[in-house]
Amino acid sequence: MNDLGAVLDRIREGRRFLVIGHIKPDGDDVSSVASLVSILRKAGKEAEGCIADGIPWFFQRIAGVGLIKGVGELRGYGFDTSITVDASDLSRIGRAIELLDGGIPDITLDHHKTNRGFGKIDFCDPSYAAAALIVYEIGKALIDYDQELAETTLLGIATDTGFFKYANTDERVFSSAAELVRAGASVQRIASAVLEHRTVNEINLLVDMFETLEISAGGRLATAYVSAEMLERNGCTEDDTSGMVGEIRAIDGVEVAILFVECPKRNVHVSLRSKERVDVSEIAIDFGGGGHARAAGCGFTGSDLGSVRKKVIAAAERAIESAFPG
Protein backbone atom coordinates (compact mmCIF):
# COMPACT_ATOMS: atom_id res chain seq x y z
CA MET A 1 0.00 0.00 0.00
CA ASN A 2 1.15 3.56 -0.75
CA ASP A 3 1.62 6.33 1.79
CA LEU A 4 -0.46 9.50 1.98
CA GLY A 5 2.33 11.41 0.27
CA ALA A 6 1.69 9.51 -2.96
CA VAL A 7 -2.05 10.16 -2.60
CA LEU A 8 -1.50 13.89 -2.09
CA ASP A 9 0.85 14.10 -5.08
CA ARG A 10 -1.80 12.50 -7.30
CA ILE A 11 -4.51 14.79 -5.94
CA ARG A 12 -2.39 17.87 -6.61
CA GLU A 13 -1.94 16.72 -10.22
CA GLY A 14 -5.66 16.19 -10.85
CA ARG A 15 -8.21 18.79 -11.94
CA ARG A 16 -11.59 17.03 -12.11
CA PHE A 17 -12.45 14.41 -9.49
CA LEU A 18 -15.08 11.76 -8.94
CA VAL A 19 -15.34 10.54 -5.33
CA ILE A 20 -17.25 7.29 -4.80
CA GLY A 21 -18.51 5.71 -1.58
CA HIS A 22 -19.92 2.26 -0.88
CA ILE A 23 -23.43 0.86 -1.05
CA LYS A 24 -25.51 0.63 2.13
CA PRO A 25 -23.80 3.84 3.29
CA ASP A 26 -23.05 4.41 6.95
CA GLY A 27 -22.00 7.63 8.65
CA ASP A 28 -18.32 7.21 7.86
CA ASP A 29 -19.00 6.57 4.18
CA VAL A 30 -21.33 9.57 3.84
CA SER A 31 -18.94 11.77 5.79
CA SER A 32 -15.87 10.73 3.81
CA VAL A 33 -17.44 11.30 0.38
CA ALA A 34 -18.99 14.65 1.27
CA SER A 35 -15.88 15.88 3.11
CA LEU A 36 -13.48 14.94 0.32
CA VAL A 37 -15.64 16.63 -2.32
CA SER A 38 -15.71 19.79 -0.21
CA ILE A 39 -11.95 19.65 0.37
CA LEU A 40 -11.22 19.27 -3.33
CA ARG A 41 -13.50 22.17 -4.24
CA LYS A 42 -11.92 24.39 -1.61
CA ALA A 43 -8.53 23.44 -3.08
CA GLY A 44 -9.62 24.83 -6.44
CA LYS A 45 -10.53 21.51 -8.07
CA GLU A 46 -13.76 20.41 -9.71
CA ALA A 47 -15.27 17.49 -7.81
CA GLU A 48 -18.46 15.43 -7.56
CA GLY A 49 -19.39 12.75 -5.04
CA CYS A 50 -21.42 9.60 -5.69
CA ILE A 51 -23.06 6.87 -3.63
CA ALA A 52 -25.07 4.33 -5.60
CA ASP A 53 -27.58 3.61 -2.82
CA GLY A 54 -29.98 6.04 -1.18
CA ILE A 55 -28.55 7.90 1.81
CA PRO A 56 -30.52 7.39 5.06
CA TRP A 57 -32.62 10.50 5.52
CA PHE A 58 -31.31 11.43 8.95
CA PHE A 59 -27.77 12.02 7.61
CA GLN A 60 -29.22 14.82 5.49
CA ARG A 61 -29.45 16.86 8.69
CA ILE A 62 -25.67 17.25 8.60
CA ALA A 63 -24.30 20.14 6.58
CA GLY A 64 -22.42 19.05 3.47
CA VAL A 65 -24.19 15.73 2.92
CA GLY A 66 -26.24 17.30 0.14
CA LEU A 67 -23.11 17.33 -2.04
CA ILE A 68 -23.50 13.61 -2.72
CA LYS A 69 -25.31 12.56 -5.92
CA GLY A 70 -26.68 9.33 -7.37
CA VAL A 71 -25.30 7.39 -10.33
CA GLY A 72 -27.88 8.75 -12.77
CA GLU A 73 -27.03 12.36 -11.96
CA LEU A 74 -23.38 11.84 -12.83
CA ARG A 75 -23.59 9.98 -16.14
CA GLY A 76 -21.52 11.91 -18.63
CA TYR A 77 -19.49 13.69 -15.96
CA GLY A 78 -15.89 13.85 -17.17
CA PHE A 79 -13.08 13.40 -14.67
CA ASP A 80 -9.34 12.77 -14.70
CA THR A 81 -9.10 11.31 -11.19
CA SER A 82 -11.41 8.83 -9.47
CA ILE A 83 -11.24 8.08 -5.75
CA THR A 84 -13.10 5.45 -3.73
CA VAL A 85 -13.45 5.91 0.02
CA ASP A 86 -14.32 3.43 2.77
CA ALA A 87 -14.79 0.58 0.27
CA SER A 88 -12.89 -2.66 0.88
CA ASP A 89 -13.28 -3.94 -2.69
CA LEU A 90 -14.62 -2.77 -6.03
CA SER A 91 -17.93 -4.62 -5.69
CA ARG A 92 -18.76 -2.44 -2.67
CA ILE A 93 -19.38 0.63 -4.83
CA GLY A 94 -22.34 -1.06 -6.54
CA ARG A 95 -23.72 0.54 -9.70
CA ALA A 96 -21.24 3.41 -9.38
CA ILE A 97 -18.75 1.11 -11.09
CA GLU A 98 -20.53 2.08 -14.33
CA LEU A 99 -19.08 5.58 -13.98
CA LEU A 100 -15.54 4.16 -14.12
CA ASP A 101 -16.27 2.87 -17.64
CA GLY A 102 -14.63 -0.50 -17.06
CA GLY A 103 -11.57 0.94 -15.36
CA ILE A 104 -10.28 0.90 -11.81
CA PRO A 105 -10.07 3.83 -9.37
CA ASP A 106 -7.03 6.08 -9.55
CA ILE A 107 -6.95 6.24 -5.74
CA THR A 108 -8.50 4.09 -3.01
CA LEU A 109 -8.74 5.29 0.59
CA ASP A 110 -9.80 2.78 3.22
CA HIS A 111 -9.30 1.42 6.73
CA HIS A 112 -10.82 -2.06 6.50
CA LYS A 113 -8.42 -4.90 7.31
CA THR A 114 -10.04 -7.00 4.58
CA ASN A 115 -8.98 -4.55 1.83
CA ARG A 116 -6.37 -6.03 -0.53
CA GLY A 117 -6.02 -3.06 -2.88
CA PHE A 118 -7.87 -2.54 -6.16
CA GLY A 119 -6.79 0.87 -7.43
CA LYS A 120 -3.79 2.43 -9.12
CA ILE A 121 -2.76 4.09 -5.86
CA ASP A 122 -4.00 2.30 -2.75
CA PHE A 123 -3.94 3.64 0.78
CA CYS A 124 -5.43 1.38 3.43
CA ASP A 125 -4.46 1.58 7.08
CA PRO A 126 -6.64 -0.28 9.63
CA SER A 127 -5.09 1.75 12.45
CA TYR A 128 -7.38 4.62 11.43
CA ALA A 129 -10.64 4.34 13.35
CA ALA A 130 -12.55 5.85 10.43
CA ALA A 131 -12.01 6.60 6.77
CA ALA A 132 -13.00 10.16 7.68
CA LEU A 133 -9.75 10.42 9.65
CA ILE A 134 -7.78 9.62 6.49
CA VAL A 135 -9.76 12.23 4.59
CA TYR A 136 -9.13 14.70 7.42
CA GLU A 137 -5.36 14.26 7.13
CA ILE A 138 -5.58 14.86 3.39
CA GLY A 139 -7.73 17.93 3.99
CA LYS A 140 -5.36 19.46 6.53
CA ALA A 141 -2.55 19.24 3.97
CA LEU A 142 -4.59 21.14 1.37
CA ILE A 143 -7.01 23.64 2.90
CA ASP A 144 -8.29 25.36 6.05
CA TYR A 145 -11.42 23.99 7.71
CA ASP A 146 -14.62 25.95 8.27
CA GLN A 147 -17.55 24.98 10.51
CA GLU A 148 -19.52 23.11 7.87
CA LEU A 149 -16.63 20.97 6.66
CA ALA A 150 -15.52 20.28 10.23
CA GLU A 151 -18.96 18.98 11.16
CA THR A 152 -19.25 16.86 8.03
CA THR A 153 -15.89 15.26 8.85
CA LEU A 154 -16.68 14.73 12.52
CA LEU A 155 -19.79 12.78 11.51
CA GLY A 156 -17.63 9.93 10.20
CA ILE A 157 -15.29 9.87 13.17
CA ALA A 158 -18.12 9.93 15.69
CA THR A 159 -20.23 7.23 14.06
CA ASP A 160 -17.43 4.76 13.32
CA THR A 161 -16.24 4.94 16.93
CA GLY A 162 -19.75 4.52 18.33
CA PHE A 163 -19.58 8.11 19.56
CA PHE A 164 -16.18 7.49 21.14
CA LYS A 165 -16.95 4.25 22.97
CA TYR A 166 -15.64 1.48 20.68
CA ALA A 167 -12.22 -0.14 21.05
CA ASN A 168 -10.92 1.80 18.03
CA THR A 169 -11.26 5.10 19.94
CA ASP A 170 -7.63 6.13 20.41
CA GLU A 171 -5.63 9.30 21.00
CA ARG A 172 -5.75 10.22 17.31
CA VAL A 173 -9.55 10.08 17.41
CA PHE A 174 -9.79 12.43 20.38
CA SER A 175 -7.18 14.88 19.13
CA SER A 176 -8.78 15.08 15.68
CA ALA A 177 -12.26 15.45 17.18
CA ALA A 178 -11.00 18.26 19.40
CA GLU A 179 -9.53 20.07 16.40
CA LEU A 180 -12.81 19.74 14.51
CA VAL A 181 -14.83 21.01 17.48
CA ARG A 182 -12.50 24.01 17.70
CA ALA A 183 -13.27 24.63 14.02
CA GLY A 184 -17.00 24.74 14.85
CA ALA A 185 -18.29 21.16 14.65
CA SER A 186 -21.00 20.19 17.14
CA VAL A 187 -21.04 16.67 18.59
CA GLN A 188 -24.53 17.39 19.91
CA ARG A 189 -25.93 18.19 16.45
CA ILE A 190 -24.41 15.01 15.03
CA ALA A 191 -25.62 12.86 17.92
CA SER A 192 -29.13 14.30 17.66
CA ALA A 193 -29.28 13.60 13.91
CA VAL A 194 -27.90 10.07 14.11
CA LEU A 195 -29.17 8.78 17.45
CA GLU A 196 -32.46 10.61 18.01
CA HIS A 197 -34.46 10.01 14.86
CA ARG A 198 -36.56 6.93 15.62
CA THR A 199 -40.12 7.05 14.29
CA VAL A 200 -43.04 5.19 15.87
CA ASN A 201 -42.87 2.72 12.98
CA GLU A 202 -39.20 2.06 13.71
CA ILE A 203 -39.94 1.50 17.40
CA ASN A 204 -42.61 -1.03 16.47
CA LEU A 205 -40.12 -2.75 14.17
CA LEU A 206 -37.55 -2.80 16.97
CA VAL A 207 -40.08 -4.52 19.22
CA ASP A 208 -40.75 -7.11 16.52
CA MET A 209 -37.02 -7.63 16.07
CA PHE A 210 -36.49 -8.30 19.76
CA GLU A 211 -39.25 -10.92 19.67
CA THR A 212 -36.95 -12.94 17.36
CA LEU A 213 -33.99 -12.69 19.74
CA GLU A 214 -32.09 -15.91 20.44
CA ILE A 215 -29.19 -16.35 22.87
CA SER A 216 -26.76 -19.25 22.43
CA ALA A 217 -23.12 -20.28 22.92
CA GLY A 218 -23.42 -20.01 26.67
CA GLY A 219 -24.84 -16.51 26.50
CA ARG A 220 -22.05 -15.16 24.29
CA LEU A 221 -24.00 -15.09 20.99
CA ALA A 222 -27.14 -13.02 20.43
CA THR A 223 -28.97 -13.16 17.11
CA ALA A 224 -32.17 -11.66 15.76
CA TYR A 225 -33.75 -10.99 12.40
CA VAL A 226 -36.00 -8.61 10.50
CA SER A 227 -37.94 -10.27 7.69
CA ALA A 228 -39.30 -8.61 4.57
CA GLU A 229 -42.78 -9.19 5.97
CA MET A 230 -41.89 -7.37 9.20
CA LEU A 231 -40.60 -4.37 7.26
CA GLU A 232 -43.76 -4.21 5.14
CA ARG A 233 -46.09 -4.65 8.10
CA ASN A 234 -44.46 -1.77 10.00
CA GLY A 235 -44.13 0.53 7.00
CA CYS A 236 -40.34 0.50 7.24
CA THR A 237 -37.34 0.13 4.94
CA GLU A 238 -33.95 -1.48 5.48
CA ASP A 239 -32.60 1.95 6.45
CA ASP A 240 -34.85 1.81 9.49
CA THR A 241 -32.85 -1.13 10.89
CA SER A 242 -29.79 1.12 11.34
CA GLY A 243 -28.30 0.70 14.80
CA MET A 244 -30.41 -2.31 15.75
CA VAL A 245 -27.45 -4.70 15.83
CA GLY A 246 -25.91 -2.42 18.43
CA GLU A 247 -28.98 -2.89 20.61
CA ILE A 248 -28.33 -6.65 20.50
CA ARG A 249 -24.63 -6.28 21.28
CA ALA A 250 -25.52 -4.18 24.32
CA ILE A 251 -26.90 -7.26 26.12
CA ASP A 252 -24.77 -8.13 29.12
CA GLY A 253 -22.48 -11.11 28.56
CA VAL A 254 -22.87 -11.12 24.78
CA GLU A 255 -19.60 -11.23 22.81
CA VAL A 256 -21.05 -11.52 19.28
CA ALA A 257 -24.27 -9.99 17.98
CA ILE A 258 -25.76 -10.75 14.57
CA LEU A 259 -28.73 -9.11 12.86
CA PHE A 260 -30.21 -10.64 9.71
CA VAL A 261 -32.26 -8.28 7.54
CA GLU A 262 -34.26 -9.66 4.63
CA CYS A 263 -34.89 -6.97 2.02
CA PRO A 264 -36.30 -7.68 -0.48
CA LYS A 265 -37.61 -11.23 -0.12
CA ARG A 266 -34.86 -13.87 -0.30
CA ASN A 267 -32.10 -11.27 -0.13
CA VAL A 268 -30.43 -11.16 3.27
CA HIS A 269 -27.94 -8.65 4.68
CA VAL A 270 -26.02 -9.79 7.75
CA SER A 271 -24.54 -7.34 10.28
CA LEU A 272 -22.00 -8.76 12.74
CA ARG A 273 -20.62 -7.06 15.84
CA SER A 274 -18.35 -8.18 18.68
CA LYS A 275 -17.03 -6.72 21.91
CA GLU A 276 -13.52 -7.93 22.68
CA ARG A 277 -12.25 -11.28 21.46
CA VAL A 278 -13.97 -12.49 18.29
CA ASP A 279 -12.85 -11.06 14.94
CA VAL A 280 -16.18 -10.94 13.10
CA SER A 281 -14.52 -9.87 9.85
CA GLU A 282 -13.19 -13.44 9.56
CA ILE A 283 -16.76 -14.75 9.75
CA ALA A 284 -17.89 -12.24 7.12
CA ILE A 285 -15.02 -13.13 4.78
CA ASP A 286 -16.13 -16.77 4.76
CA PHE A 287 -19.42 -15.61 3.22
CA GLY A 288 -17.98 -13.13 0.73
CA GLY A 289 -18.16 -10.07 2.98
CA GLY A 290 -15.65 -8.16 5.06
CA GLY A 291 -15.14 -5.29 7.46
CA HIS A 292 -13.44 -4.74 10.79
CA ALA A 293 -12.59 -7.01 13.69
CA ARG A 294 -15.50 -5.62 15.73
CA ALA A 295 -17.92 -4.69 12.94
CA ALA A 296 -18.43 -6.54 9.67
CA GLY A 297 -21.08 -7.66 7.24
CA CYS A 298 -21.98 -9.87 4.31
CA GLY A 299 -24.91 -10.44 1.98
CA PHE A 300 -26.83 -13.30 0.38
CA THR A 301 -28.85 -13.05 -2.82
CA GLY A 302 -31.65 -15.48 -3.64
CA SER A 303 -31.31 -17.17 -0.29
CA ASP A 304 -33.82 -18.29 2.31
CA LEU A 305 -33.62 -16.34 5.57
CA GLY A 306 -33.74 -19.50 7.64
CA SER A 307 -30.89 -21.20 5.82
CA VAL A 308 -28.73 -18.07 5.96
CA ARG A 309 -29.27 -17.80 9.70
CA LYS A 310 -28.35 -21.45 10.21
CA LYS A 311 -25.06 -21.14 8.28
CA VAL A 312 -23.90 -17.87 9.80
CA ILE A 313 -24.89 -18.78 13.36
CA ALA A 314 -22.94 -22.04 13.07
CA ALA A 315 -19.86 -20.13 11.92
CA ALA A 316 -20.22 -17.63 14.76
CA GLU A 317 -20.54 -20.39 17.33
CA ARG A 318 -17.31 -21.93 16.04
CA ALA A 319 -15.53 -18.59 16.26
CA ILE A 320 -16.73 -18.08 19.84
CA GLU A 321 -15.62 -21.57 20.79
CA SER A 322 -12.14 -20.83 19.43
CA ALA A 323 -11.98 -17.49 21.25
CA PHE A 324 -13.16 -18.98 24.55
CA PRO A 325 -11.52 -22.44 24.72
CA GLY A 326 -12.60 -24.69 27.58
ZIKA-V705781 format. One record per backbone hydrogen bond with DSSP energy under -0.5 kcal/mol. CO is the residue of the C=O (numbers start at 1). NH is the residue of the N-H. E is the energy in kcal/mol with one decimal. If there is no record, write none. Layout:
co=CO nh=NH e=E
co=CO nh=NH e=E
This chain:
co=3 nh=6 e=-0.7
co=3 nh=7 e=-1.3
co=4 nh=8 e=-2.8
co=5 nh=9 e=-2.2
co=6 nh=10 e=-2.0
co=7 nh=11 e=-2.3
co=8 nh=12 e=-2.5
co=9 nh=13 e=-1.3
co=10 nh=14 e=-1.4
co=15 nh=46 e=-2.7
co=16 nh=80 e=-2.3
co=16 nh=81 e=-1.8
co=17 nh=48 e=-1.7
co=18 nh=20 e=-0.5
co=18 nh=83 e=-2.9
co=19 nh=50 e=-2.9
co=20 nh=85 e=-2.4
co=26 nh=30 e=-2.5
co=27 nh=31 e=-2.6
co=28 nh=32 e=-2.7
co=29 nh=33 e=-2.3
co=30 nh=34 e=-2.3
co=31 nh=35 e=-2.8
co=32 nh=36 e=-2.2
co=33 nh=37 e=-2.2
co=34 nh=38 e=-2.1
co=35 nh=39 e=-2.7
co=36 nh=40 e=-2.6
co=37 nh=41 e=-2.2
co=38 nh=42 e=-2.5
co=39 nh=43 e=-1.7
co=40 nh=45 e=-2.7
co=41 nh=44 e=-1.7
co=46 nh=17 e=-2.8
co=48 nh=19 e=-2.9
co=49 nh=69 e=-2.9
co=50 nh=21 e=-2.5
co=56 nh=59 e=-1.7
co=56 nh=60 e=-0.5
co=57 nh=60 e=-1.3
co=58 nh=61 e=-1.2
co=59 nh=62 e=-2.1
co=62 nh=65 e=-1.6
co=64 nh=67 e=-1.8
co=65 nh=68 e=-1.8
co=67 nh=49 e=-0.7
co=69 nh=51 e=-1.8
co=70 nh=74 e=-0.7
co=71 nh=74 e=-1.3
co=72 nh=75 e=-0.8
co=74 nh=77 e=-2.1
co=81 nh=18 e=-2.2
co=82 nh=106 e=-0.8
co=82 nh=107 e=-2.0
co=83 nh=20 e=-3.2
co=84 nh=109 e=-2.7
co=88 nh=116 e=-0.7
co=89 nh=92 e=-1.6
co=90 nh=93 e=-1.6
co=91 nh=94 e=-1.5
co=92 nh=23 e=-3.1
co=93 nh=96 e=-1.6
co=94 nh=97 e=-1.8
co=95 nh=98 e=-1.9
co=96 nh=99 e=-1.4
co=97 nh=100 e=-1.2
co=97 nh=102 e=-0.6
co=98 nh=101 e=-1.2
co=100 nh=103 e=-1.7
co=105 nh=120 e=-2.2
co=106 nh=121 e=-1.3
co=107 nh=84 e=-2.2
co=108 nh=123 e=-2.6
co=109 nh=86 e=-2.2
co=109 nh=87 e=-0.5
co=110 nh=125 e=-1.8
co=112 nh=115 e=-1.7
co=121 nh=108 e=-2.3
co=122 nh=2 e=-2.9
co=123 nh=110 e=-2.1
co=125 nh=128 e=-1.9
co=130 nh=133 e=-1.0
co=130 nh=134 e=-0.8
co=131 nh=135 e=-2.3
co=132 nh=136 e=-2.1
co=133 nh=137 e=-1.9
co=134 nh=138 e=-1.9
co=135 nh=139 e=-2.8
co=136 nh=140 e=-2.6
co=137 nh=141 e=-1.1
co=138 nh=142 e=-0.6
co=139 nh=142 e=-1.5
co=139 nh=143 e=-2.9
co=146 nh=150 e=-2.4
co=147 nh=151 e=-2.2
co=148 nh=152 e=-2.2
co=149 nh=153 e=-2.3
co=150 nh=154 e=-2.4
co=151 nh=155 e=-1.5
co=152 nh=156 e=-0.8
co=153 nh=156 e=-0.7
co=153 nh=157 e=-1.3
co=154 nh=158 e=-2.9
co=155 nh=159 e=-2.3
co=156 nh=160 e=-2.1
co=157 nh=161 e=-0.8
co=158 nh=163 e=-3.8
co=159 nh=162 e=-1.3
co=161 nh=165 e=-2.2
co=161 nh=166 e=-2.5
co=166 nh=169 e=-1.8
co=168 nh=170 e=-1.1
co=170 nh=174 e=-1.9
co=171 nh=175 e=-2.7
co=172 nh=176 e=-2.2
co=173 nh=177 e=-2.6
co=174 nh=178 e=-2.4
co=175 nh=179 e=-2.0
co=176 nh=180 e=-2.2
co=177 nh=181 e=-2.4
co=178 nh=182 e=-2.3
co=179 nh=183 e=-1.2
co=180 nh=185 e=-2.4
co=181 nh=184 e=-1.6
co=185 nh=187 e=-0.5
co=186 nh=190 e=-1.7
co=187 nh=191 e=-3.0
co=188 nh=192 e=-2.5
co=189 nh=193 e=-2.0
co=190 nh=194 e=-2.5
co=191 nh=195 e=-2.9
co=191 nh=196 e=-0.5
co=192 nh=196 e=-1.3
co=199 nh=203 e=-2.1
co=200 nh=204 e=-2.3
co=201 nh=205 e=-2.1
co=202 nh=206 e=-2.6
co=203 nh=207 e=-2.1
co=204 nh=208 e=-2.1
co=205 nh=209 e=-2.7
co=206 nh=210 e=-2.3
co=207 nh=211 e=-1.2
co=209 nh=212 e=-1.7
co=210 nh=213 e=-1.2
co=214 nh=223 e=-2.6
co=216 nh=219 e=-0.6
co=216 nh=221 e=-2.2
co=217 nh=220 e=-1.3
co=220 nh=255 e=-2.2
co=220 nh=256 e=-2.8
co=221 nh=216 e=-2.6
co=222 nh=258 e=-2.3
co=223 nh=214 e=-2.7
co=224 nh=260 e=-2.1
co=226 nh=262 e=-3.0
co=227 nh=231 e=-2.0
co=228 nh=232 e=-2.3
co=229 nh=233 e=-2.6
co=230 nh=234 e=-1.6
co=231 nh=236 e=-2.9
co=232 nh=235 e=-1.1
co=237 nh=240 e=-1.3
co=238 nh=241 e=-2.1
co=239 nh=242 e=-1.7
co=241 nh=244 e=-2.2
co=243 nh=247 e=-1.0
co=244 nh=248 e=-1.3
co=245 nh=249 e=-2.3
co=246 nh=250 e=-1.4
co=248 nh=251 e=-1.7
co=251 nh=254 e=-1.8
co=255 nh=275 e=-1.4
co=256 nh=222 e=-2.5
co=257 nh=273 e=-2.5
co=258 nh=224 e=-1.8
co=259 nh=261 e=-0.5
co=259 nh=271 e=-2.6
co=260 nh=226 e=-3.0
co=260 nh=262 e=-0.5
co=261 nh=263 e=-0.7
co=261 nh=269 e=-3.0
co=264 nh=267 e=-1.8
co=266 nh=302 e=-1.0
co=266 nh=303 e=-2.3
co=267 nh=263 e=-2.4
co=268 nh=300 e=-2.6
co=269 nh=261 e=-2.8
co=269 nh=271 e=-0.5
co=270 nh=298 e=-1.7
co=271 nh=259 e=-2.3
co=272 nh=296 e=-2.4
co=273 nh=257 e=-2.8
co=278 nh=280 e=-1.1
co=279 nh=282 e=-1.1
co=279 nh=283 e=-0.7
co=280 nh=284 e=-2.2
co=281 nh=285 e=-2.5
co=282 nh=286 e=-1.3
co=283 nh=287 e=-0.6
co=284 nh=287 e=-1.3
co=284 nh=289 e=-3.0
co=285 nh=288 e=-2.0
co=290 nh=297 e=-2.3
co=291 nh=113 e=-0.5
co=291 nh=114 e=-0.7
co=293 nh=280 e=-2.5
co=294 nh=274 e=-1.7
co=295 nh=292 e=-3.5
co=296 nh=272 e=-2.9
co=297 nh=290 e=-2.0
co=298 nh=270 e=-3.2
co=300 nh=268 e=-2.3
co=304 nh=308 e=-2.3
co=305 nh=309 e=-2.4
co=306 nh=310 e=-2.1
co=307 nh=311 e=-2.1
co=308 nh=312 e=-2.5
co=309 nh=313 e=-2.5
co=310 nh=314 e=-1.8
co=311 nh=315 e=-1.7
co=312 nh=316 e=-2.4
co=313 nh=317 e=-2.5
co=314 nh=318 e=-1.7
co=315 nh=319 e=-2.0
co=316 nh=320 e=-2.4
co=317 nh=321 e=-2.1
co=318 nh=322 e=-2.0
co=319 nh=323 e=-1.8
co=320 nh=324 e=-1.9
co=322 nh=325 e=-0.5
